[in-house]
C-alpha cells in the first residue's frame, strides 16, 4: 500500500520544497511529485493530509541512555530498547544508538547481545550501540561511577573487536589507551570517540592519526582549550576530519559555545545528540543509576553531587533550541539532527534525506516544534 503525504513544507535534507508530496511504498520513499499530480500518478495511494508544518528526515540520535522510563544500563534487554524507541519517537527520533554508561563488562556484553537480538528480530530504529566508558579519566568521569573506571584490558579488546553486524561507537579517554589500542579498535570498524578525557592536545592528535573519528558531548567532561594548551576541545575544533556530538539543552553548553564550534568545524561535522535519560517520553521525573537517585531540576538532570547526569530533552527540543536560542538556520539544525549523524555512521545512502530509495524515516512537526507524526521504515504513527 502506498502512502502520499501532502500539505506540509518538505525539507529533503538539502533544501525546502513547497507544493510537493512524499510518496512511500513499503519501507522506502519512491517519489516527491507535485501536489496537484499525486492523485493522477498514484490513484491507489492512501492520502495523508499534514495541514502545514514541516516534513523532514527522521532524527538520528547517537547518544541515548534511556527513554520511556527505561534506562539501558540498568536493563540491557530487548524490551528496554523497544521502550526507549517508543519514548523517543514522539520527539521525532526515528533511529538511535542506545548507549551504555560505565559499568561491568558483563553488563556491556548483555547490552550488545540485546542490540543484536533486537536487530535480528527486525526492530527498526536500532542502528547499533554506543558504549560510553568505562575507559575514562577519573577526574573527567562526570556522573559515571568511579568504581567502574579502568583501563582497557586484553579481554575488552577481544570482545569489542569481535562485534559484528551493526554500528558500534566507543567513547574513551585516549590518554589511557595503550599504544596501538585505538588503531586496533578503529581497524575493527568501531567508531572511536574521545570523551570523559583529560588528554593533552598531542594525545588527541595522535589518536586522530590512529583513526579516532569523534568527540562525545563536545565541551563537557573534557580538557578545555587555553592559550598554551589547546586541550581536547582545541584538538576537536581544529580537526577537519572528525565529528563532534553536542548537547543543545541550554544546560550542558552555552549557546555562544555552540556557535564557536559551528564556526570552527567544517560544515557537516557538528551534530546534535540528546544524551537523554529515562525521563524522556515518561512521566517519571527521577530515576536511579548506580543506586542513587537522579532528579530533574529546572529542565536539567543532576545527581546528589549536583553534577549533570544526562539530559531531559528529546531531539525536537534540541532542534528548537539550536534554531531559536543558538541562532542556527532551521535547515542546518535539521541536518545536524539527521543528515550529519547519518554521514558520521556511514548510513547517508539510506538515512538522513527524503529522496527516492531512501528509507521512509520521517518526522512531521508544526511551526512551533510539536511533533504530530513519524514514519519508521514506512510505519506511520500519529503523536
N, C-alpha and C positions, 0 to 999 in steps of 0.2 A: 504493500500500500504506500502510495506517495503522499507526502505532506507538502503543502505550499504555504509558506509563512509570508503573510502580506501585511502591509500597513506600518511597518517600522522603518526607520532610517538604518541602513546596513553599514556596519564597519567591517570591512573584509580582512583586516589585519594590515592592509596597505593604505586604504582610502575609504572615505564615506561615499555611499551610493544612495541617491534618492529615487523614489518611484520604481524600486526594484523589489523582487521577491526572491526567496530562497526555497528551492525545491529539494526535498530529501527523498531518497528511496533507500529503504533498508537502513544501513548504518552510515551512508555517505551522502554528502551534498552532490547533486547531479547538475544543477543549473541555477543561474541567477537571472531569470528573464525579466522583461519589463512587466510591471503590474498588469497593464492592460492586456498582455498576451498570455497570462497564466492559464485562464480557463480554456482558451483555444488550444494552447500547446499541451496542457495536462488536464484533460476533461475528467480523468478518473482520480485526480488528487483530492485529498481532504484539505479544504481551505481552512487555515488557522489565522484568524484576524488578530493583529497585535496592537492596534489602536495607538499608534505613535511610539515614542520611546526609541531605544536603540537595540538592535540585534547585533551581537558581537561574538567573536570566538569565545568559547568557554574558557574560564580561567584555569590556570595550571599553578598549583601551589606546591613548591618543592620542600616545604618545611611545615609539617602538620603533626603536632604531638598528640592531638586529640580533638574530639568534637562530638556533639550529641550526647554528652555525658560520659563518653568512653575516653580512657587515656591509654594509649597503645602500650607504653612500657609496663603499666600495671596489668594490662590484659592483652598480651600479644597473641590474639586469636583472630580467626576469620570473621567471627560475629562482631568483634570490636571494629574491624575495618569497615564492615557494612554500616555500622552505627556512625562512624566518622564520616563516611561518604554522605550518608543521609543528613547528618548535621550540617555539613558544609555546602551541600547542593543549593539550599535556599539563598546562599550568599554568592552564587554564581560559579563556584568551583566545580568543574566537571572532571578533573583528574588531579591526582596528588601523589606525592611521595610521603606516605606515612612515616613518621620519624620516631626513632627510639633514642631516648636520652641515656646518659651514662648509667650502666647497671652491670650485672654479671654477664659473662659470656653465654651461659645457658639461656638467659632471658633474651639476649640479642639473637641467638640461634633460633629460639622459638618464634621471634618476630619475623625472621627471614622465612621460616617454614610457613608461617601464616600467610605471608605475602605470596609465596609460591603456590600454596593451595588455593588462594583466592583467584589468582590469575589463571591457574589451570582450570578452575571451575567457571571461568568466563565472567568474573566480576569486573565489568568495565569501570574505569576510573582510577584503578590502582596501577601506577606506572612502574613501581618498584619500591625501593626502600631507601630512606635516609638514616644512616647510623651516625648519631651525633654524640661522639665520645666512645669510650672513656679515656681516650689517649690525649689528655689535655694538660695544660699548665695549671698547677694547683692555685696560683694566685689569680688566674683568669677563669676559674671554673664557674663563676656566676652562681646559679641556683642548683648546679649539679652537685650531688653529694660527694664530699671529699673521700669517703671510704672506697669509692669505686674508681677514682682517678689513678691511672697507672700507665706504664709504657706498653708498647706493642710487643707481644711475645710471639715466638715462632708459631705456636698453635693458632694465634689470631691470624697470622699471615696465611696459614694453610687453609683455614676455613673461609676466610674472606675472599681469597683469590679463587676459590673453587665455586663461588656462587655463579649461577648461570641462568639465563632465560628472562631477565628483566634488569632494569636500570638500578644501579647501586651507587649512592652518594655517601661518602665517608668524610665527616668533619673531624679533623685532628689538629694538634699543635705541632707544626713541622719541626720545631726545635727539639722535640722529644722523640722524633723518629730516628732510628738508627740509619746509618749510611746505606743507601740502596733501597730502603723500605718504601719510600714514596714512589720511586720509579717502578718497583715491582708491582705495587698496587695499581698504579696507572696503566701499566702494561697489561694487567689482567682485565682492563676495561672499566675499572672503578673511577668514578668522578670524585677525585680527592679535592677537598676544600679546606682552607685554613680557618680555624675558629677556636675560641677559648684559648688563645695563644699569646704568649709574651715574647714572641720571636723578635729578633732584630731584623732590620731591613735585609741584611746579607743572607740570613737564614731563609727568608721568604723568596728572595730572588733565586737562590739555589734550588728551592723546592719547585718553583715555577719551571726552572730548567729541567727538572726531573719529571715534569708532567702535571703538576698541580694546576687545576683549571678554575678554581673557585674560591670565594670568600663567603663565609656564613655570617649572616646578620652583620653587615658592614658597620663599623664603628663600635659595636657592642662586644665586650669581652675580648678585646684585642689591644695590643700595644698601640697607643695613639701616635700621631705624627708630631714631630717637633722640628725645629730648625736644624739641630745637629744629628737627630736620629729619626729618619723617615718612618721607622717602625713598620708594623703590619699595615696600618692604614695607608701610609705613604706608598708602600710597595703595591698595595691593591689599586690605588688611584693611578699610579704611574703605568701599570701594566696594561697593554692594549690587547693581550691575548686571553685574559681571564674575565670571568663573570662574577658579579657581586650581587648577592641577595640583600635586600634591605627591608626593614620593618617600618612601614609608614603608618604609625598609630598615634603620633604626636606624644609618645612617651619614650620610646626607645631612641629616636633620632630627631633632632631639631629640624624643622623644615629647611632652614638655611644650610644645614649639613647635607641634606638630601640634594639640594641644588648644587652644592660644591661637587658632590660625587657625580651628579648627572653631567656637569660641565667638564669634569676631568676624564671620565670614562668615554671610550668610543661609543658611538650610537649602537644600542643593542646589547650592551654589556652590563647594564644595571636592570635588575628585575625585582618585582615585588614578591615578598613572602609574608605570611601571617605569623608564623611561629605560634600558631593557635593551640590553646589548651582545650580541655574537655568542656568548658563552659560555653563555647561557641555552638550555637544550634541547640542549646539546652537551657532550661530554666534554672539550673543549678548555678549559683554564684560563688561556690567554693568547691574544692576537691582536694584530694590527698596525694602527695608524692613523697616517697621516702619516709612515710609515716608522719609527715607534718602537713598541716592544712595550708592551702594557698587560697588567698581571698582576692576577689575583685574589688578594687578600691579606686573610685574616680576613673573608671574605664581601664585601669591597669591591673595586672595580676602581680601580687607580691607575696613573698614568703615571710616567715616570722622575723627574719633579719632585715626586712624591708627591701630585699633585692628583687628586681624584676624577674618574674618566672613565666616567661612566655607572654603571649598577648591574648586579648579578649575580642579580637576583630576577625571578621571574615574578609574574603578578597574584595567584595564590593565596597567595603569600608576603606580598604587600602587604596582602591582606585579613586574613590571620592576624595580622600584626604590628599592623595598625590595631586589630583587635579585642582581642588578648591583651596587647599591650605598651602601646598608647596608651589602651586602655580604651573604645573606641568600640563601641557596640552592634553585634551581628552584622548586624542588618537595615540599619543605617546604613552599615556597612563594605561591605556588598554593593551598596547603592545607589551608593556612591562609586566602585565598580568597574564599574558598568553603567548605571544609570539616569541619573546625573548627567552622565557624558561624552556619553551619547546626547542629553540635553537641550541640552548646550552645542553639539553639532554639528547640532542641529535634526533629529535622527533618532528622537526619542522616540515617534513614531507607529508605528514598526515595530520598534524595538530597545529593550532595557532593561527589558522586562517579560515575564512569562509570562501571556499573555492571548489570547483568540481574535483572529485576524487579525494577530497579531504574528509576525515571522519566528521560526522554531524554532531560535533560537540559545540553547543551554542548557549548563549545566555541572552535573555531579553530583560531590559530594565528600563524604568521610567526616567524622565529627565531629572528627577530628584533622587536617583540612585536606589530605587526599590526594585529588587528582582521580582519579576512576575512569572517567569517560566525559564526552564532549562531543557536542553536536549543532551543526552549522553549516548553516543553512538546511535543517534536517531530516536532514542526513547524519550518521549515528551512528558514533562511533569510541570504542572502549574504550581505556583507558590503564593 
